[in-house]
Amino acid sequence: MKTIDLIFKEKPEYIQPEDYLRAAGESLFLMLVIGAITSVIFVPEVFKSNPILERMGYNNFCVGFDMAPATYFAFPFGILYVYFSIQFSIYDRLRTVIVEDRLAQWKKNFSIITNNIYIVSIIGLPLLLLVNPMVSIWAHSLLFLQIVVVRAFVVLANYLEYPKPSSKYTIYVYTYTLFSLIGFSFAIANYIHFDNAVANGASIVDPLIPVSLAMSVDYFWFFLMFLQSIIAEPGEKIHVKYNKLKLA
């Protein structure tokens, strides 16, 4: 696992930014799986009734870690996800500056800006676990949805830096970006529709977006994100040299 490799490697001679993106994906996978298993054991009722199910008509993968004690077990892996994501952005931004001679100015700017925004965006992930849907469904969901959108543009910016990306990876990146934006739009539309219906006195609200369509987009997005660990093509490595400096 890249997660273990990157944590315990003391003096890497070469740094591959994409390795940190893969490690972040592994951390998120563990976060989802461990959270879901914990919820099934201790709070199985959360899958039968929760604010996300009310608005979307189905349970997405995040429901598994929304309630205690699942949040307690998921939290460490969420921190790892934040750490590896920030490391990726830092190293990808550094590589962008190193190879700027072969990049169009707009690609350089796009990469640096998206990486900087992603660092700020990903810091909100721990709040996602602290503010559960019962406290504030909008705050909880927006903390996650903004990461979905920003991460999509980070992946796109990373792809645009590649000298000669394959057609397979090109299809993947644009599909992932498209489904990220569609998933975000579906969730916002359903949430607004639900709030308006309840405000007008409705006690039972059918989702605005057909459940089968929204669920397919949602689940396929998670599949695409995990697929990146397999299909992503590595860019240039950063060669690191270490020198011991004397204290002044």
Residue, then its C-alpha position, 0 to 999 in steps of 0.5 A: m500500500k502506498t499509504i504505508d510506504l509513504i509514511f515510513k520512507e525516511k529519505p526518498e530520493y525521488i518524489q512522485p506526486e501522484d503517489y500521494l494522490r493514490a495514498a489519499g484514495e487508499s485512506l478514504f477507502l479505509m475510512l469508508v469501509i471501517g466506518a460502514i462496518t462499525s455502523v452496521i455493528f453498532v448503529p444499523e438503524v442509521f441506514k434506515s432513517n437519516p437526512i441524506l436518505e430523506r433528500m436523495g432517496y438512497n444511502n450514499f457511502c458517506v452514511g456509513f461514517d456519519m454517526a458515532p461510534a463510526t466517526y471515531f474509527a473513521f476519523p484517523f483515516g480522514i486525517l491521513y486523507v487530508y495529509f496525503s492530499i495536502q502533500f500531493s498539492i504541495y509536490d504537484r505545485l512544486r513540479t509545476v514550477i520545475v517544468e514551467d518551461r514546457l507549460a503554457q502560462w494558463k496551464k501553469n496558473f491553473s495548476i497552481i491555483t487549483n492546488n492552492i484551493y485544494i489545500v484550503s478545501i481539504i482542511g474542511l474534511p475533519l469538520l465533515l466528521l464533527v458536523n454530522p447530518m443530524v446537526s446540519i445536513w447542509a453544512h455536512s453535505l457542503l463540506f463534502l461536495q465542495i471537496v468533490v468539485v475542487r478535487a475534480f479540477v485538481v485532477l484535471a489540472n494535473y492531467l493537463e500537465y502531462p506531456k503525452p497523456s494516453s487516450k484512456y487516461t484522457i477519457y477517464v479524466y473528463t468522465y471523472t470531472l463530468f460526473s463530479l459536477i453532475g453529482f454536485s448538481f443533483a445533490i444541491a437540486n434535491y436538497i433545495h427541492f426537499d427544503n421547499a417542499v417541507a416549507n410548503g407543508a409536505s410531510i413526505v417528499d419524493p426526490l426531484i432527481p430520479v433515485s436510480l439516476a442520482m444513485s447511479v451517478d453517485y456510486f459511479w463517481f466513487f468507483l471512478m475515484f478509486l479507479q484513479s489509483i489504478i489508471a492514473e499515469p504518473g508524471e515526472k518525478i522530483h529528484v531530491k538531494y539532501n545536504k547537511l547544513k551547519l547551524a549558524 
